[in-house]
Amino acid sequence: MIERTLTIAHKELLHIVRDRRTLAVIVLIPVIQLFLLGYAATTDIEHLRTAVLDADRSPQSRELIAAYQASSYFDITTYIANEADLGRLVDRGTVRAGLIIPAGYGADIAAGRTARVAFVIDGSDPNVANAVFAASQQVGQAQSMALVEDRLGISLEEMTALEVHPRIWYNPDMKSANFMIPGLIAMVLFTITILLTAMAIVRERERGTIEQLMVTPIQPLELIVGKVAPYVLVAFFNVLEVLAIGVFWFQVPIHGSVTLLLLISGLFLMTSLGIGIFFSSISNTQQEAMLLVFMTMLPAIFLGGFFFPIEAMPTFLQLVSYLIPLRYMLVIVRGIILKGVGMEVLAGQVAALAVFGVSIMVIAAARFRKQLE
């Protein structure tokens, strides 16, 4: 009995070793998980893009700006003239925070009065907002201590020289559901469509029914469209389902256009459908297709910004994230639902999705058509 069991085990081991695709997946998945969890799975916020509105333009205000810049939390990337400019930059995701120094700040410091500044935070991602909230207070308190003790010669307990008042935009209660549920819409469109499309076509190949279809007058393009059309309907149903549950059960407010969201979702489906068709064309079994889908999901989830802020990742991984279509869709969905922005803000993200969608669909359709012929 033991000998027969060992013989079967040996046979299965040889099968794994000889199957290069399965072997590659077995070797690569732990490595990918290690690097993604080690570098991308972090909520530590450093070098957050920050704008400054300095209405005072005094040595004291420049000293405060330098204190924020010197910390590892904030990178002062933009100087703006008014709050409207700050609103546009935050809407576009160009900056995630803004320091507002009012006129008279320097005079208050020089006169020994308590000076007040505002710190605007993009609250659409509660994980980032909480960390930025604490960091803004920490830097402000350190600067206040320096002003009181070094310049005025009195202890911190006797007087506060500087107060920082954070203001959370878009998600003032910092509810996680307001951040996660819009992200789920993009994830549903991406993952379910890829998985169902790849598995459905490979299943036909395993059963031998694709060959039967090809002896009929059906053209390859007609076959592709006919196979993926039902999954487009399934994807839109799932989107509406998540939206309805999010609004009526989790009380997630929708500030933008649902019509625009659905239109852009249709564009995004070109990418996920194309990936599914491509995987089906290079997979011989459903198991291979599922492994390929799983390998795609890992980078998408960790590097696309679904769970963890892209700003917290190493520079190399931030650059890699530009190759992940889900990154752009997450910005679009959260921008429409949480911020209420329109095409004038999302044009760059939509253009990126269009490039990805058309390119991937053309490559996948050509590969699938060649295989059928």
N, C-alpha and C positions, 0 to 999 in steps of 0.2 A: 504493500500500500504506500509506504513512504517513497519507494523507488518510483512508482507511477506518478505520485504527486510531484516529486522533484523533476521528473521528465517533463511534465506539463509546465511546471514553473520555468524550466530551462527553455522550453519552446516559446513561451510567452516573452521571456527576456530577450531571446533572439529576435522576436518580432518587433519589440520596442527598439532594439539597437539598429535593426535594418530599416525601420521606418524613419527616415531622416527628419520628416516634418514633426512627427510626434516627439522624437528625441530632442529636436531643437526647442520645441515648446517646453518640454520637461526641464531643460537646462536654463532657458532664458527667463521663464516666468518668475522663479525665485529671485533671480538677479534684478529683474525689472521691479519687482515688489520691494526689494531691499533699497534700491536707489530712490524710488518714488516715495516710500515711507520715510526714508532717512532725510531726504532733502525737501520734498514738496509738502509732506504732511506736517506742516508747522503753522501755528498761529502767531508766532513771534513777528512783530511788526518792526521793520527797519527801513530807513530811507524812503519813507512815504512821501510821495509827491505833494508838495504844499505850496500854496500861493500866499502872497502877503499883500495886504492893503495897508500901506503906511500913510495915514493922513496927517501924521505929526512931523515926520522927516527931521527928527532931532537926533543928537548923539545918543540920547537915552533909548529912543526907539530902535536905532541901529544896533545898540548893545543887546536889546531884547531879541531882535531878529538873529543876531550872531549866536545867542545862547541856544535858540531852537535849532539853528543850522549845525552848531557844534555837537548837539546830541546825535545819537545814532538812529533816532526815531524818524527825523524829518529831513527831507531835502528841499530847500527853498528853490523851486524851479521857475517861478513866475512872480512878477510884481504887477499888480493890477491897480486900476484907477478908481473902481467903484464896486459895490456889491453885485450889480448886474453882471459884470464881467466874471465875478467869482461864481455866480449861479450858472453861467454858460459853461465854464470850465469843469465844474462838478458834474453837470448834466452829461457832458461828453466823456467823463472819466479821465480827463487830462490831469486833474488833481483830485486828491481824496480828502483834502483838508485845506483850511484857509485861516490865517492869522489876521485879525482886524485890529489895528492900533488907531484909536481915535485921536483927533486933534486935541492938543493940550496934555497929552500923556507925559511929555518931557517936563512941562511946567509943574505938573502934579508931583512928579518924582523929585524935582529940584526943591519944591516947597515943603517936602516931607509929608504930602498928602497921599492917601491910598489911590493908586492909579488902577484903572480897570481896562482890560482888553477882552475882546471876544475871540473865540476859537471855533470856527465852523467845521463840522465833521460830517462826511457822507455816511449816513446811517443805514444805507441799503444793505450793507453786510454787517450784521451785529457783532460778529467776531472781531472784525477790524475796528468797528466803532468803539467797542469797549476798550480795546487796547489803546486806541488813539486818545480816548477820553482820559484814561489814566496817565498816559505819557504827557499829554498837554498840561495836566495839572502838576505832574512831577517837575517838568522843566520850569513852569511858572513859579512853583514853590521854591525851587533852588535859586531862581533869579531874585525872588523876593527876599530870601534869606541873605543873599549877597548884598542887596541894596541896603537892607536895614542894618546889618552888622558892620559892613565895611565902610559905608558912606556916612551913616547917621550915628554910628557908635552906640546904638541901643540894641537890646536883645529882641529876638523875634517875638517873644511872648508879649512885649509891650506895644508892638506896632506891626501892622502888615503893610508893606510898601506896594504890593502888586497883587491884584486879584484877576484870575483868568476865568472867564465865564464861557464854558463850552456850550455850543448850540448844535443839536443833532438835526440834520435835515433828512426828509423822506421817510424815516422810520424812527420817530422820536422815542417811541417806547422800546426800541431795539428788540422787537419780537423776532425770534428765529424763524417762525413760520412765514413771515413776510419776505424773508430772504430765501428760504429753502423751497417753498412751493413754486414760485416762478422758475427756479432752477430745475425743478422736477419736470416742468413742461418741456424744456429743452432736452433733458435726459431721456424722457419717454420717446420723444421724436427720434432721437439718435439711436438709442439702444434697441428698442423693440423693433423698429423698422429694419435695422441691419440684421438682427437675429432672425426675424421671421422671413425676410426675403432670402437670405443665404440658405437657411434650413429648408425652405420650401422648394427651391430649385434643385438643391443637392438631393433632396428626397426623391424628386422625380427621376434624377439620374440613377440613383440606387435601384429604383424599381424598374428602370428601363422604359419608362413611359415617355421620356423626352424623345427617344428614337422613334417611337410610334407616332408622336406628334409631327415629327419632321418629315415623315413620308406623306403627310397630308398637305394640302395647298397652303397651310399656315406659313407665313414668312417669319424669319428670326425676330424682326422688330415687333411684329404682332404678338409673338410668343412672349417677349420680354414685357411689353406693355400689359398684356393680359395677366401675366403672373404677378406683377407688382401693383396693379391698380387696386385690388382689394386691400392691400396693406396700407395704401395711402388713406383709404377710408377708415381703416382701423386706427391709424395714427391720429387723424383728426378727431375721431371719436374720443380717443384717450386724452387728447389735449383739452377738449371741452369738458370731459369728465373731471380732470384735475382742476380746471378753472372753477367749475361749479362747486366742487367740494371745498376748494380753497376759499372761495368767497362766502359761501353760505355756512360752512362749518367752522373754518378757522378764521373767518372775518378778515381775510386779506383784501385790502382795498385795491381796486384797479383804477389808476389815475389816467391811463392812456387809452388808445383806440384798440378795441378787440379785433376790429376788421383788419387793421394794419398788422396786428400780431398774427392773425391767421394767414394773411397774404405772405408775410415773410416766412412763416412756418412752411408754407408750400415750397418756397425757394429752398429752404434748408433741407427739405425732404429729398431734393435732388442729390444732395451729398450722401445722406444715409442710404438711400436706395442704390446709388452708384457703388458705395462700398459693399453693400450686401450682394449685389450682382457680381462684383469683382471677386469677392470671396467664394461665391458659388462656382465661378469659372475656374478657380485654381484648387478647389477641394474635391476629393473623390468620395468622401463620406461625410455624413452629418457630424461625426465626431471631429473631423478636421475643421469643418466650418465653424463649429462651436468654439474650438480652441482659438481660431483666428479672431473671432468676435471677442473672446475674453481678453486676448492680448491687446486688442484695440481699445477695449473699455478702460483698462488700467491707466494708460496715459491720459485718456480723455477725462476721466473723473478727477485724477489728481492734478493734472496740469492745466485743465480747462478753466479752473476757478470755481468748480461746483462746491467743493467743501472748503478749500483752503485759498487764501488770498495769493494771487500771483505775485504781488509785490514782496511777499515774504520769501519767495524762492530765490535760489542762486541765479545769477545773470544768465548762465547757460540755459537753465531750464525755462527761464522767462522767454528766451529767444525760441526755444523749441516749441513753446506753447502757441506761437504764431502759426504753426503748421497744423494746429488742431481746430477743425471747424467749430467744435462745440464752444470754444472760447468766445467766438463772435456771437453765437446765438444766445449764450448766457447774458452777455452785455445787452443784447437787444431785448430779450424777454424782461429782464429786471429793469431796464430803462423804461420800457413801455408801461409795465405794471406799477412799479414803485415811483418812478420819477415823472411819468406822464409825458415823456419826450416823443417827438415825431421824427419823420424822415430827415428833417434838416439837421438833426443831431446824429442820427443813426446811419447816415448815408455811407460812411466809410466801412462800417461793419457789414452793411447789406452788400456793398460792392465786393468785399472779401468773400462773403458767402456765395455770391453769384459766380465768382472765379472758381472757387472750390467746386461748386455744384456742377457747373458745365464741364470742367476739366475731368472730374472723377466720373461723371456719367458717360462722357464720350469714350474714355479709356475702358470703362467697364463694359459698355455695350459693344465696342469693337472686339474686346477680348472674348466676350461671350458668343458673339456672332461667329468669330473665327473658329471657336471650338465646335459650335454646332455644325458649321459647314465642313 
